[in-house]
């Protein structure tokens, strides 16, 4: 779900073929404006027991870039992102299937920390999503009924909704989505992120 190629962000999708036979992969980039399918990211052959790295910066400039990797065989995928002139980086493995409910336990919007929840809609139809925040004082409602078009991604800046040291998020959607949480601190000199938990 995460990825950005605008500003000083660099995003890479890393695809490992752990088997002995070659596989072909297609990469679809999902932005706030919908899907992007660069021709040279379709039908890419990855030999057996090898890995390929794809720089998304070469194909799209956006703060909202999610990636769908489709392969002819079993592969392992990660997304790596760098910023601040290379002073920080985050990484996450891919998700094998979308789900209509996600939980993201980490998050903080106080003390100069920034938290973002990234929601990717990998399906062709629009979905409506609700975000609810869990804090030490209990649950607080976030945005509800937010529409995300098909094959698109949206970034929610949690700092826009509350200021709290401890914030967890539940995402509920009318259709299957993929969610990730990114957090930055100390004037973006460090960052970390995680995929969500889908029950």
Buried (B, 14 or more C-beta within 10 A) or exposed (E): BBBBBEEEBBBBBBBBBEEEEBBEBBBBBBBBEEBBEBEEBEEBEBEEEEBBEBEBBEBBEBBBBBBBBEBBBEBBBBBBBBBBEEEBBBBBEBBEEBBBBBBBEBBBBEEEBBBBBBBBBBBEEBBEBBBBBBBEEEEBEBBEEBEBBBBBBBBBEBBEBBEBEBBBBBBBBBBBBBBBBBBBBEEBEBBBBBBBEBE
